[in-house]
Amino acid sequence: MQFGVFTVGDVTPDPTTGRTPTEAERIKATVAIARKAEEVGMDVFATGEHHNPPFIPSSPTTMLGYIAAQTERLILSTSTTLITTNDPVKIAEDYAMLQHLADGRVDLVLGRGNQGPVYPWFGQDIRQGIPLAIENYALLHRLWREDVVDWQGRFRTPLQGFTSTPRPLDGVPPFVWHGSIRSPEIAEQAAYYGDGFFHNHIFWPAEHTRRMVELYRNRFEHYGHGKADQAIVGLGGQTFIRHNSQDAIKEFRPYFDNAPVYGGGPSLEDFAAQTPLTVGSPQQVIDRTLGFREYVGDYQRQLFLLDHAGLPLKTVLEQLDLLGEEVIPVLRKELDARKPEHVPDAPTHDSRRAKQDEEEESA
């Protein structure tokens, strides 16, 4: 099981002080969070992609390339790369370059995004979101696997004899997770290619997550990539931890109440009861996270959102210490012990390169 953190990169006022960090402070804080994640033993750091205020991660590969130079082990990922409004040729080039710079410590989550105005800014129509996601990934998949590509589709100019450079490191493209909260077409797409499926798992009740993951697993088996329980699943989630659960609730409540995505809705207690949001002690976070397996099966990656809603950097780093010292070691031990032998680990560059070498030797 891989554990890590993801950020959406929001620039939100701290409701307890009224102060809003500058963009520069928020960017530097993101780097500090990634470095701390490696320090406390996490496996993955993932950044979102946004092109509008109040968010700062408009250039994920720039951010991740900078982090790659300051880390040694951390897998660098995205918590959405916009497959709809980015040119798949540029995605192929940018992430292959990052893959080389990071010695293979790269994968990415592809998604449509949730900011409607972004589409026309990049010359696209949000009403074509699903067709764009399907066509653009079909091209990206080929660009990473074929040295010379001829292509014609609906949404970009044709390609004739095109070679994307640099080629993927060791001939192994970055592993792709297809991220979706609510679109069964994206779960189908992930299953068709035998890729991973990442469910954000923050806003929706357990039953919705169960149905989406089950659809992906069943279609993964249908397309002949393995048994349903061997499909590659990742989950997101948000947590806030203090040693005493009441202290956690008291401290987090003003951030929850004023958060752009939470504020004005159900109470903290109601929201936590209906969704995977966990605010409490380390043991409560352990118990809640172990429970995810009951409705999605054995899965490969768990990412936590820690820096949303204006939480100061000092608090986020304290959260990382608690996760790294008291939560993740227990989760790792418990989940690894429960995983059947035939269920694969999360893909890495090294494991996929070894598999490719075996297939070439046996061919």
C-alpha positions in Angstrom: 0.0 0.0 0.0 1.2 3.5 -0.9 0.4 6.4 1.4 0.8 10.0 0.6 -0.7 13.5 0.6 -2.3 15.6 -2.1 -3.0 19.3 -2.4 -5.4 21.3 -4.4 -3.3 24.4 -3.9 -6.0 26.7 -2.7 -5.1 30.2 -1.3 -7.7 30.6 1.5 -7.8 33.0 4.4 -7.1 31.5 7.8 -10.5 32.1 9.5 -8.9 32.2 13.0 -6.6 35.2 12.0 -8.2 36.6 8.9 -4.8 36.5 7.1 -4.5 35.2 3.6 -1.1 33.9 2.5 0.5 35.3 -0.5 0.9 33.2 -3.6 4.6 33.0 -3.0 4.0 31.8 0.5 1.6 29.2 -0.6 3.9 27.9 -3.3 6.8 27.6 -0.9 4.5 25.9 1.7 3.6 23.3 -0.9 7.3 22.4 -1.4 7.7 22.2 2.4 4.8 19.8 2.7 6.2 17.6 0.0 9.6 17.5 1.7 8.0 16.8 5.0 6.0 14.0 3.5 9.2 12.2 2.5 10.8 12.9 5.9 8.0 11.2 7.7 8.0 8.1 5.5 5.2 8.7 3.0 5.4 7.3 -0.5 3.6 9.9 -2.7 3.1 13.6 -3.0 0.5 14.8 -5.5 -0.4 18.3 -6.7 -3.6 19.5 -8.4 -3.8 21.6 -11.5 -5.8 24.8 -11.6 -5.7 27.9 -13.8 -7.9 30.3 -11.8 -7.8 32.1 -8.5 -7.7 31.3 -5.6 -5.4 28.4 -6.6 -1.7 28.4 -7.3 -0.7 25.1 -9.1 -1.0 26.1 -12.7 2.2 24.3 -13.7 2.4 21.0 -11.9 5.5 19.8 -13.8 7.4 22.9 -12.7 6.4 22.3 -9.1 7.1 18.6 -9.2 10.5 19.0 -11.0 11.6 21.4 -8.3 10.5 18.9 -5.6 12.2 16.1 -7.4 15.5 17.9 -7.0 15.0 18.0 -3.2 13.8 14.5 -2.6 15.1 11.0 -3.1 12.4 8.5 -2.7 9.0 10.3 -3.0 6.8 9.4 -5.9 5.7 12.6 -7.6 2.1 12.6 -8.9 -0.8 14.8 -9.7 -4.2 15.0 -8.1 -5.5 15.9 -11.5 -3.8 16.6 -14.8 -6.4 18.1 -17.0 -6.7 15.8 -19.9 -9.5 17.9 -21.4 -7.9 21.3 -21.7 -4.2 20.3 -22.0 -2.8 19.2 -25.4 -2.0 15.5 -25.0 1.2 16.1 -27.0 2.4 18.6 -24.3 1.4 16.2 -21.5 3.4 13.4 -23.2 6.5 15.6 -23.5 6.2 17.3 -20.0 5.7 14.2 -18.0 8.3 12.2 -19.9 10.8 15.0 -19.2 9.8 15.0 -15.5 10.1 11.2 -15.4 13.8 11.4 -16.6 14.6 14.2 -14.1 13.1 12.2 -11.2 14.6 8.9 -12.2 11.2 7.3 -12.8 9.5 8.6 -9.6 6.5 9.9 -11.5 2.9 9.0 -12.2 -0.2 11.1 -12.8 -3.9 11.2 -12.3 -5.8 12.3 -15.4 -9.2 14.0 -15.0 -11.6 16.5 -16.4 -11.3 19.0 -13.6 -14.2 20.8 -11.8 -13.7 24.4 -13.0 -16.1 25.0 -15.9 -14.6 28.4 -17.0 -11.2 26.8 -17.7 -12.5 25.1 -20.9 -13.0 28.2 -23.0 -9.7 29.7 -21.7 -8.0 26.8 -23.5 -10.2 26.8 -26.5 -12.5 23.9 -25.5 -16.2 23.4 -24.8 -17.2 21.9 -21.4 -20.1 20.1 -23.1 -17.5 18.0 -24.8 -15.7 17.1 -21.5 -16.2 13.3 -21.7 -15.4 13.0 -25.5 -12.3 15.2 -24.9 -11.1 13.0 -22.1 -11.6 9.8 -24.2 -10.0 11.1 -27.4 -7.1 13.0 -25.7 -6.1 10.0 -23.7 -6.3 7.7 -26.7 -3.7 9.9 -28.3 -1.5 10.3 -25.1 -1.5 6.5 -24.7 -0.1 6.1 -28.2 2.4 8.9 -28.0 4.1 7.1 -25.1 4.1 3.7 -26.7 4.7 4.3 -30.4 7.9 6.0 -31.7 6.1 7.5 -34.7 2.4 8.4 -34.6 -0.1 9.3 -37.3 -3.3 10.7 -35.8 -6.5 12.4 -36.7 -9.3 13.2 -34.4 -12.1 15.7 -33.6 -10.4 18.1 -31.2 -6.9 18.9 -32.4 -5.0 19.2 -35.7 -3.8 15.9 -37.2 -0.3 14.5 -36.6 1.8 12.9 -39.3 5.0 11.0 -38.5 5.2 12.7 -35.1 7.6 11.5 -32.4 7.1 12.8 -28.9 10.4 13.6 -27.1 11.9 12.7 -24.8 10.8 9.1 -25.1 9.6 7.6 -21.7 12.4 6.5 -19.4 13.5 2.9 -20.0 10.6 2.6 -22.5 8.1 2.6 -19.6 5.5 5.3 -19.7 4.4 7.0 -16.5 1.6 5.0 -14.8 -1.8 6.6 -15.3 -4.6 6.8 -12.8 -7.9 8.0 -14.2 -9.6 10.2 -11.6 -13.3 10.8 -11.3 -15.8 11.5 -8.6 -19.0 10.8 -10.5 -18.4 9.8 -14.2 -18.8 6.1 -15.0 -17.4 6.8 -18.4 -14.0 7.5 -16.8 -14.1 4.4 -14.7 -14.8 2.5 -18.0 -11.9 4.2 -19.7 -9.5 3.2 -16.8 -10.7 -0.4 -17.1 -10.4 -0.5 -20.9 -6.7 0.4 -20.8 -5.9 -1.6 -17.6 -4.8 1.6 -15.9 -5.5 2.7 -12.3 -8.7 4.3 -11.1 -8.5 7.1 -8.4 -11.7 8.1 -6.6 -11.3 11.4 -4.7 -13.5 10.0 -1.9 -14.0 13.3 -0.1 -17.5 14.6 -0.8 -19.6 11.5 -1.4 -21.0 8.8 0.9 -19.5 5.3 1.0 -22.2 3.7 -1.2 -21.4 6.0 -4.1 -17.7 5.2 -3.9 -18.4 1.5 -3.7 -20.5 1.6 -6.9 -17.9 3.5 -8.8 -15.0 1.3 -7.8 -17.1 -1.9 -8.3 -17.9 -0.7 -11.9 -14.2 -0.2 -12.6 -13.2 -3.5 -11.1 -15.9 -5.5 -13.1 -14.9 -3.8 -16.4 -11.2 -4.3 -15.7 -11.9 -8.0 -15.5 -14.2 -7.8 -18.6 -11.3 -6.4 -20.7 -9.0 -9.3 -19.6 -6.5 -7.4 -17.4 -6.9 -9.7 -14.5 -9.5 -10.5 -11.8 -11.7 -7.7 -10.5 -9.9 -7.7 -7.2 -6.6 -7.2 -9.0 -7.6 -3.9 -10.4 -5.5 -0.9 -9.3 -7.5 1.5 -7.0 -6.6 4.7 -5.2 -8.6 6.7 -2.8 -8.4 10.3 -1.5 -9.7 11.6 1.7 -9.3 14.4 4.3 -8.4 14.1 7.9 -7.5 16.3 10.8 -5.7 14.8 13.8 -5.0 15.7 17.4 -4.3 13.3 20.3 -7.6 14.2 21.8 -10.6 14.0 19.5 -12.4 16.9 21.1 -9.3 19.1 20.5 -9.3 18.1 16.9 -12.9 19.0 16.4 -12.6 22.3 18.2 -9.5 23.3 16.2 -10.8 22.2 12.8 -14.3 23.5 13.1 -13.6 27.2 12.0 -11.7 25.9 9.0 -14.5 23.5 8.0 -17.2 26.1 8.6 -15.4 28.7 6.3 -14.0 26.4 3.7 -15.0 27.2 0.1 -16.1 23.6 -0.5 -17.6 22.9 2.9 -18.9 26.1 4.4 -22.6 26.8 4.5 -23.5 23.1 4.2 -24.0 20.4 6.8 -22.4 20.6 10.1 -18.9 19.2 10.7 -20.4 16.3 12.6 -23.0 15.5 9.9 -20.5 15.8 7.1 -18.0 13.5 8.9 -20.8 11.0 9.5 -21.9 10.9 5.8 -18.5 11.1 4.1 -14.9 9.9 4.7 -13.8 13.1 6.4 -12.2 12.1 9.7 -11.6 14.6 12.4 -10.3 13.0 15.6 -7.6 11.0 17.3 -4.9 8.9 15.6 -6.8 5.8 16.5 -10.1 7.2 15.0 -8.2 7.9 11.7 -6.8 4.4 11.7 -10.2 2.8 12.3 -12.0 4.9 9.7 -9.3 4.3 7.1 -9.2 0.6 7.7 -13.0 0.6 7.1 -12.6 1.9 3.5 -11.4 -1.6 2.5 -14.8 -3.0 3.6 -16.5 -1.3 0.6 -13.8 -0.9 -2.0 -11.8 -4.1 -1.4 -8.0 -4.2 -1.2 -6.6 -1.1 -2.8 -3.2 0.2 -3.6 -3.0 3.9 -2.8 -4.4 6.2 -0.1 -3.8 9.9 -0.3 -4.8 12.4 2.4 -5.7 16.1 1.9 -4.2 18.1 4.8 -3.6 21.7 3.7 -7.0 22.8 2.5 -9.2 25.6 3.9 -6.6 28.0 5.1 -4.8 25.7 7.6 -1.4 27.3 8.4 1.7 25.5 7.4 2.8 24.8 11.0 -0.5 22.9 11.6 -0.1 21.0 8.3 3.4 19.9 9.2 2.1 18.8 12.7 -0.5 16.7 10.9 2.2 15.1 8.8 4.2 14.2 11.9 1.1 12.6 13.5 0.3 10.6 10.3 3.9 9.5 9.8 4.5 8.5 13.5 1.2 7.2 14.7 -1.2 6.4 11.9 0.5 5.2 8.7 2.8 2.6 10.4 -0.3 0.9 11.8 -2.3 1.2 8.6 0.6 -0.2 6.6 1.0 -3.2 8.8 -2.7 -3.9 9.1 -3.6 -3.5 5.4 -0.5 -5.4 4.1 -1.5 -8.3 6.5 -5.0 -8.4 5.1 -4.1 -8.2 1.4 -4.3 -11.6 -0.5 -1.1 -12.6 -2.3 -2.7 -12.4 -5.7 -3.6 -8.7 -5.3 -0.9 -6.6 -6.8 1.0 -3.8 -5.1 0.8 -0.3 -6.4 2.8 0.0 -9.7 6.1 1.7 -9.6 8.6 2.5 -12.4 10.9 -0.2 -11.2 8.2 -2.9 -11.0 6.8 -2.0 -14.4 10.3 -2.0 -15.9 11.0 -5.5 -14.4 7.6 -6.7 -15.8 8.5 -5.3 -19.2 11.9 -7.0 -19.2 10.3 -10.4 -18.3 7.8 -10.1 -21.1 10.6 -9.2 -23.6 12.7 -12.2 -22.5 9.8 -14.6 -22.8 8.7 -13.3 -26.2 
